[in-house]
């Protein structure tokens, strides 16, 4: 037994760190448990790459909903601007400082070990991988984004040639091995994770061909200046995906897509929750890729560098899907089909589909950048697996996270935080979303413990 506390928090990234800090300000003791070696930073902000910068400006990155200029003041004090896109490692230091302050208060204890089970006692007993245990009155699950599910086509491929976890030690080792070489690399996915890998390879002097492949070949857009065009909640369409899509298209036609998406952004959770499971599934299958590239944008300088790499032929974006991967002496032999392109013959004429082609290429390394796990039932996180198997928590109605109520309670004495609640909110991965959730969860725990 290590010790006990009012609250045990599993996961030490932004979600877990900020709920611990919020609880500390309420004089509620907590133990913050992190088994991934990223205590106080999480996956996103533990990078050491200078090329990895925030995807939004400093002015919106405060960890505290009651003090929205907190981080921007620090950036300005160091000679920067609130309009800058600071390095992500700088935000990681900032987040670490919030945790240090909470620990110094005496209310927070940190443990760097993997939690493997959580079982009910009078409250909760959390067991760690080394056999130690912790008791607490309440439990918070803040495990963050989980690594992608394994791809069947890559079964049997060595971890030197195929990397399934793009945020793990194998991925970092691959970037170091490829530094200064001209070896070809395939990134499966064209989103933010793939962009991170391109930037890391580029920063390490890699000069080989990089191919990014996804079903639609859509890459995140860069930030541009525009006149904001906010809307009130009652102006946003509810009920189904088609209404929302038509509203966005109409509004984009009156301005631009970025302004339209940002106008809906404050109301995203309300729109999401107005849809039933069928509509939510329809959005994920058909509209999500287009929403993501306009919603989750990249820093201006990152967009410019990606454009340069495409222009000089080092980076190629392919719309298509992988058919097979086979390990050969030179690397990984990948067969993929290109998505048929649409050719328009003229105004008013029907579109024609060009035949998709099948290609076979050999890459030194293939990295799965398709994004985090989107099927909670397939989780391999030990404590999540055990709690699901024991019926202590349940998968949400569309299968992408944990079922939780309007107070983020995932069961009696259990609160869920961050990406594991995306079934409730859809967008709950960004700092502005999670900082508010951390405050709400801490307030609800305080009320529960006072009973």
C-alpha positions as MATLAB code, in Angstrom:
seq = 'XXXXXXXXXXXXXXXXXXXXXXXXXXXXXXXXXXXXXXXXXXXXXXXXXXXXXXXXXXXXXXXXXXXXXXXXXXXXXXXXXXXXXXXXXXXXXXXXXXXXXXXXXXXXXXXXXXXXXXXXXXXXXXXXXXXXXXXXXXXXXXXXXXXXXXXXXXXXXXXXXXXXXXXXXXXXXXXXXXXXXXXXXXXXXXXXXXXXXXXXXXXXXXXXXXXXXXXXXXXXXXXXXXXXXXXXXXXXXXXXXXXXXXXXXXXXXXXXXXXXXXXXXXXXXXXXXXXXXXXXXXXXXXXXXXXXXXXXXXXXXXXXXXXXXXXXXXXXXXXXXXXXXXXXXXXXXXXXXXXXXXXXXXXXXXXXXXXXXXXXXXXXXXXXXXXXXXXXXXXXXXXXXXXXXXXXXXXXXXXXXXXXXXXXXXXXXXXXXXXXXXXXXXXXXXXXXXXXXXXXXXXXXXXXXXX';
ca = [
       0.000    0.000    0.000;
       1.342    3.437   -0.929;
      -1.120    5.795    0.701;
      -4.687    6.926    0.308;
      -6.296   10.119   -0.969;
      -9.688   11.542   -1.712;
      -9.273   10.924   -5.456;
      -7.169    8.582   -7.592;
      -6.549    9.942  -11.104;
      -5.345    7.521  -13.778;
      -3.584    9.397  -16.562;
      -1.087   12.237  -16.166;
      -1.522   14.195  -19.392;
      -3.397   17.481  -19.720;
      -6.724   15.997  -18.571;
      -5.384   14.304  -15.448;
      -2.994   17.099  -14.556;
      -5.623   19.813  -14.713;
      -8.285   17.916  -12.765;
      -5.627   17.309  -10.081;
      -4.759   21.023  -10.098;
      -8.436   21.979   -9.908;
      -8.966   19.605   -6.979;
      -5.896   21.033   -5.218;
      -7.425   24.509   -5.381;
     -10.418   23.032   -3.564;
      -8.179   21.397   -0.899;
      -9.099   17.921   -2.113;
      -6.240   15.416   -2.064;
      -5.450   13.327   -5.130;
      -2.907   10.823   -6.391;
      -1.994   11.275  -10.068;
      -0.896    8.029  -11.723;
       0.946    8.035  -15.059;
       2.480    4.918  -16.596;
       3.689    6.282  -19.934;
       6.647    8.345  -18.747;
       4.874   11.587  -19.670;
       3.763   12.885  -16.284;
       2.431   16.429  -16.493;
       2.709   16.554  -20.279;
       0.955   13.652  -21.954;
       1.557   12.564  -25.547;
       0.967   15.923  -27.210;
       3.268   18.047  -25.064;
       6.087   15.627  -24.257;
       7.693   16.044  -27.681;
      11.251   17.417  -27.683;
      11.136   18.424  -31.348;
      11.447   22.213  -31.834;
       9.575   21.773  -35.141;
       6.476   20.605  -33.268;
       4.551   23.782  -32.517;
       1.051   24.356  -31.191;
      -1.707   24.164  -33.773;
      -3.402   27.224  -32.261;
      -2.121   30.565  -31.026;
      -0.842   31.126  -27.490;
      -3.801   33.372  -26.670;
      -6.235   30.453  -26.434;
      -4.013   27.972  -24.567;
      -4.469   28.909  -20.913;
      -4.894   25.910  -18.634;
      -7.385   27.854  -16.504;
     -10.907   28.755  -17.693;
     -11.069   31.601  -15.171;
      -7.814   33.188  -16.447;
      -7.724   32.922  -20.225;
      -4.527   34.989  -20.605;
      -2.372   32.893  -18.264;
      -0.220   31.181  -20.896;
      -0.142   34.172  -23.232;
       1.339   36.327  -20.449;
       4.214   33.879  -20.061;
       4.886   33.860  -23.796;
       4.880   37.666  -23.911;
       7.171   37.862  -20.871;
       9.679   35.759  -22.830;
       9.564   38.150  -25.777;
       6.885   36.411  -27.804;
       3.368   37.383  -28.772;
      -0.063   36.066  -27.869;
      -0.517   35.527  -31.621;
       2.478   33.156  -31.820;
       2.344   29.382  -32.290;
       4.830   28.408  -29.534;
       6.734   25.147  -29.465;
       4.683   22.347  -27.944;
       7.516   21.532  -25.560;
       7.150   25.103  -24.192;
       3.509   24.391  -23.420;
       4.636   21.112  -21.867;
       6.859   23.047  -19.462;
       3.944   25.339  -18.666;
       1.723   22.366  -17.909;
       4.475   20.864  -15.757;
       4.597   24.108  -13.792;
       0.879   23.826  -13.025;
       1.481   20.329  -11.692;
       4.501   21.429   -9.627;
       2.390   24.135   -8.008;
      -0.341   21.613   -7.183;
       2.188   19.169   -5.709;
       3.792   21.969   -3.670;
       0.393   22.681   -2.122;
       0.528   19.254   -0.517;
      -2.763   18.202   -2.093;
      -1.323   16.206   -5.020;
       0.962   13.167   -4.991;
       2.356   11.792   -8.252;
       3.228    8.195   -9.069;
       4.987    7.125  -12.260;
       3.727    3.586  -12.748;
       1.124    1.804  -14.839;
      -2.248    1.194  -13.222;
      -3.403   -2.330  -14.052;
      -6.690   -2.602  -12.179;
      -9.267   -0.607  -10.256;
     -11.714   -2.416   -8.003;
     -14.449   -1.310   -5.649;
     -13.881   -1.403   -1.893;
     -15.530    1.141    0.386;
     -14.270    3.447   -2.352;
     -11.617    2.307   -4.832;
      -8.423    0.277   -4.770;
      -6.074    0.895   -7.705;
      -3.327   -1.685   -8.219;
      -0.081   -0.785   -9.983;
       2.076   -2.958  -12.227;
       4.644   -3.438   -9.431;
       2.007   -4.790   -7.033;
       1.567   -1.650   -4.960;
      -1.947   -0.355   -4.388;
      -3.725    2.919   -3.666;
      -7.051    3.511   -1.995;
      -9.292    6.477   -2.749;
     -12.884    7.604   -2.291;
     -13.309    8.582   -5.956;
     -11.739    7.599   -9.259;
     -11.026    9.707  -12.352;
     -10.201    8.022  -15.682;
      -8.119   10.447  -17.745;
      -6.087    8.120  -19.924;
      -6.147   10.388  -22.984;
      -5.827    9.233  -26.571;
      -4.955    5.563  -26.965;
      -2.701    4.161  -29.638;
      -4.337    3.040  -32.901;
      -5.745   -0.442  -33.176;
      -3.429   -2.840  -34.971;
      -3.896   -3.153  -38.729;
      -4.550   -6.653  -39.980;
      -2.596   -6.078  -43.204;
       0.538   -5.505  -41.106;
       0.356   -8.752  -39.131;
       3.789  -10.347  -38.903;
       5.734   -7.270  -40.014;
       8.655   -6.435  -37.710;
       8.483   -3.294  -35.576;
      11.522   -1.926  -37.404;
       9.563   -1.843  -40.676;
       6.010   -1.232  -39.467;
       5.273    1.032  -36.486;
       1.732    0.830  -35.171;
       2.073    3.348  -32.328;
       3.158    6.666  -33.871;
       3.791    8.200  -30.426;
       5.859    5.377  -28.928;
       9.548    4.601  -28.541;
       9.697    2.693  -31.848;
       8.526    5.777  -33.731;
      11.164    7.975  -32.089;
      13.841    5.380  -32.812;
      12.769    5.238  -36.467;
      13.117    9.010  -36.848;
      16.628    8.816  -35.428;
      17.517    5.892  -37.701;
      16.217    7.738  -40.766;
      17.998   10.987  -39.917;
      20.198   12.167  -42.786;
      19.161    9.296  -45.091;
      17.323    9.174  -48.421;
      15.173    6.169  -47.503;
      11.505    6.185  -48.491;
       8.860    6.410  -45.770;
       5.108    5.715  -45.890;
       2.806    7.432  -43.396;
      -0.657    5.871  -43.226;
      -2.845    8.902  -42.598;
      -2.700   12.554  -43.653;
      -3.805   14.258  -40.421;
      -1.992   16.003  -37.594;
      -0.052   12.909  -36.503;
       1.321   12.405  -40.011;
       2.243   16.104  -40.206;
       4.192   15.722  -36.950;
       6.189   12.855  -38.440;
       6.963   14.793  -41.604;
       8.240   17.706  -39.514;
      10.366   15.445  -37.330;
      11.926   13.686  -40.327;
      12.562   17.029  -42.013;
      14.176   18.458  -38.868;
      16.463   15.414  -38.631;
      17.784   15.934  -42.139;
      15.881   13.126  -43.832;
      15.900   13.713  -47.607;
      14.098   10.621  -48.867;
      10.613   10.507  -50.347;
       7.753   10.669  -47.829;
       4.327    9.444  -48.926;
       1.229   10.259  -46.883;
      -1.725    8.022  -47.739;
      -5.336    8.191  -46.571;
      -8.733    7.313  -47.997;
      -9.446   10.872  -49.151;
      -5.976   12.404  -49.213;
      -7.150   15.388  -47.154;
      -4.470   17.317  -45.244;
      -5.088   19.856  -42.429;
      -5.436   23.448  -43.604;
      -3.253   26.249  -42.318;
      -4.446   29.168  -40.232;
      -5.218   32.373  -42.106;
      -6.491   35.717  -40.893;
     -10.193   36.385  -41.439;
     -12.950   38.426  -39.880;
     -14.735   36.305  -37.253;
     -18.429   35.778  -37.846;
     -19.849   34.379  -34.585;
     -23.368   33.004  -34.270;
     -25.726   32.425  -31.362;
     -26.671   28.903  -30.314;
     -30.224   29.220  -31.643;
     -28.890   29.976  -35.133;
     -27.110   26.610  -35.438;
     -29.105   23.721  -36.969;
     -29.742   20.660  -34.828;
     -31.131   17.224  -35.511;
     -29.104   15.671  -38.319;
     -25.834   15.820  -40.228;
     -27.355   17.020  -43.502;
     -28.795   20.153  -41.896;
     -25.447   20.993  -40.313;
     -23.595   20.339  -43.571;
     -25.930   22.548  -45.591;
     -25.631   25.297  -42.979;
     -21.832   25.130  -43.127;
     -21.764   25.182  -46.926;
     -24.111   28.146  -47.106;
     -22.163   30.089  -44.504;
     -18.841   29.205  -46.146;
     -20.205   30.525  -49.435;
     -20.849   33.861  -47.738;
     -17.338   34.029  -46.296;
     -14.902   31.079  -46.044;
     -14.768   27.596  -44.587;
     -12.543   28.560  -41.674;
     -14.936   31.281  -40.520;
     -17.905   28.936  -40.925;
     -16.303   26.114  -38.929;
     -15.107   28.490  -36.209;
     -18.603   29.961  -35.947;
     -20.015   26.512  -35.213;
     -17.090   25.577  -32.963;
     -18.524   26.892  -29.628;
     -21.723   24.949  -30.288;
     -20.189   21.681  -31.527;
     -21.057   19.623  -28.456;
     -24.650   20.874  -28.519;
     -24.967   19.935  -32.198;
     -23.352   16.530  -31.605;
     -25.677   15.716  -28.722;
     -28.732   16.655  -30.758;
     -27.960   13.760  -33.119;
     -28.933   10.196  -32.409;
     -26.467    7.296  -32.694;
     -27.299    6.759  -36.371;
     -26.577   10.391  -37.258;
     -23.398   10.423  -35.188;
     -22.215    7.307  -36.995;
     -23.054    8.893  -40.340;
     -20.946   11.932  -39.441;
     -17.960    9.770  -38.455;
     -18.158    7.695  -41.633;
     -18.748   10.442  -44.182;
     -18.254   13.993  -42.891;
     -15.546   13.693  -40.266;
     -12.527   13.848  -42.619;
     -13.742   17.127  -44.118;
     -14.613   18.602  -40.725;
     -11.215   17.609  -39.319;
      -9.096   19.261  -42.016;
     -10.940   22.568  -41.608;
     -11.367   22.357  -37.845;
      -7.952   21.018  -36.742;
      -5.665   23.415  -38.561;
      -1.905   23.733  -38.484;
       0.341   26.690  -37.735;
       1.041   29.068  -40.618;
       4.739   28.209  -40.773;
       3.965   24.479  -40.699;
       1.532   24.812  -43.600;
       4.183   26.707  -45.551;
       6.834   24.041  -44.919;
       4.457   21.264  -45.972;
       3.726   23.196  -49.164;
       7.463   23.503  -49.854;
       8.053   19.777  -49.359;
       5.189   18.959  -51.718;
       6.496   21.478  -54.227;
      10.021   20.033  -54.323;
       8.696   16.495  -54.682;
       9.911   15.155  -51.341;
       6.385   14.846  -49.957;
       3.529   13.177  -51.804;
      -0.121   13.071  -50.732;
      -2.043   10.052  -52.008;
      -5.750    9.301  -51.744;
      -6.181    5.554  -51.568;
      -6.040    2.498  -49.337;
      -3.544   -0.185  -48.447;
      -4.220   -3.632  -49.864;
      -1.257   -5.535  -48.426;
       2.085   -5.146  -46.660;
       4.850   -7.706  -47.004;
       8.259   -7.560  -45.372;
      11.148   -7.917  -47.813;
      14.899   -7.515  -47.494;
      14.801   -3.831  -48.472;
      11.928   -2.935  -46.153;
       8.151   -3.183  -46.409;
       6.572   -3.883  -49.795;
       3.199   -2.145  -49.850;
       0.449   -2.636  -52.400;
      -2.137    0.131  -52.434;
      -4.919    1.347  -54.671;
      -5.304    5.002  -55.553;
      -8.740    6.495  -55.066;
     -10.407    7.094  -58.453;
     -10.276   10.778  -59.305;
     -13.227   12.849  -60.463;
     -12.909   14.453  -63.903;
     -15.384   17.116  -64.988;
     -16.020   17.449  -68.726;
     -17.613   20.882  -68.546;
     -20.329   22.967  -66.981;
     -23.513   21.027  -66.412;
     -22.051   17.717  -67.552;
     -21.877   14.644  -65.390;
     -18.673   13.819  -63.568;
     -16.609   10.909  -64.813;
     -14.597    8.584  -62.586;
     -11.038    7.878  -63.657;
     -10.077    4.292  -62.961;
      -8.145    3.822  -59.730;
      -4.719    2.255  -60.139;
      -2.969   -0.326  -58.005;
       0.684    0.312  -57.189;
       3.358   -1.657  -55.392;
       6.238    0.183  -53.737;
       8.903   -0.669  -51.196;
       9.411    1.601  -48.202;
      12.076    1.472  -45.548;
       9.505    2.273  -42.839;
       5.720    2.394  -42.579;
       4.084    4.336  -39.713;
       0.430    4.055  -38.728;
      -0.736    7.697  -38.410;
      -4.446    6.976  -38.786;
      -5.212    8.598  -35.438;
      -6.053    7.346  -31.946;
      -8.215    4.357  -31.136;
     -11.844    4.948  -32.084;
     -13.271    1.667  -30.775;
     -13.189    1.537  -26.974;
     -14.089   -2.151  -26.945;
     -10.664   -2.827  -28.510;
      -8.673   -1.018  -25.829;
      -5.504   -2.701  -24.602;
      -4.999   -0.288  -21.718;
      -4.904   -2.704  -18.743;
      -7.098   -0.792  -16.295;
      -9.639    0.125  -18.969;
      -9.720   -3.470  -20.179;
     -10.253   -4.803  -16.657;
     -12.966   -2.272  -15.785;
     -14.862   -2.949  -19.010;
     -14.581   -6.714  -18.558;
     -15.794   -6.446  -14.947;
     -18.733   -4.236  -15.911;
     -17.542   -1.292  -13.827;
     -17.736    1.000  -16.870;
     -19.425    0.661  -20.243;
     -18.697    1.662  -23.809;
     -20.782    4.611  -25.027;
     -23.687    4.135  -27.423;
     -21.581    4.503  -30.585;
     -18.514    2.690  -29.261;
     -15.879    5.445  -29.387;
     -15.448    6.148  -25.672;
     -16.928    5.512  -22.245;
     -20.573    5.994  -21.409;
     -20.918    8.969  -19.060;
     -23.723   11.228  -17.864;
     -24.026   15.003  -18.123;
     -21.686   15.354  -15.110;
     -19.050   13.100  -16.734;
     -19.803   10.305  -14.282;
     -19.011    6.935  -15.813;
     -20.372    4.989  -12.853;
     -20.764    5.227   -9.114;
     -17.742    7.113   -7.802;
     -16.154    7.208  -11.306;
     -15.566   10.296  -13.448;
     -14.261   10.270  -17.025;
     -12.121   13.057  -18.466;
     -10.848   14.136  -21.856;
     -10.828   11.995  -25.020;
     -12.518    8.999  -23.345;
     -15.685   11.151  -23.200;
     -15.745   11.990  -26.912;
     -18.937    9.973  -27.346;
     -20.639   12.640  -25.219;
     -19.033   15.715  -26.733;
     -17.206   14.661  -29.930;
     -14.731   17.538  -29.572;
     -12.994   17.018  -26.244;
      -9.325   16.826  -27.206;
      -8.345   20.499  -27.258;
      -7.136   22.549  -24.285;
     -10.106   25.001  -24.338;
     -12.536   22.073  -24.081;
     -10.707   20.030  -21.449;
      -9.813   22.911  -19.124;
     -13.520   23.643  -18.676;
     -14.315   19.975  -18.204;
     -11.593   19.669  -15.538;
     -13.174   22.500  -13.568;
     -16.654   20.969  -13.855;
     -15.470   17.496  -12.811;
     -13.565   18.876   -9.819;
     -16.639   20.816   -8.745;
     -18.835   17.728   -9.041;
     -16.347   15.607   -7.064;
     -16.237   18.277   -4.370;
     -20.029   18.195   -4.109;
     -20.086   14.390   -3.976;
     -17.410   14.134   -1.280;
     -19.272   16.692    0.836;
     -22.358   14.463    1.076;
];
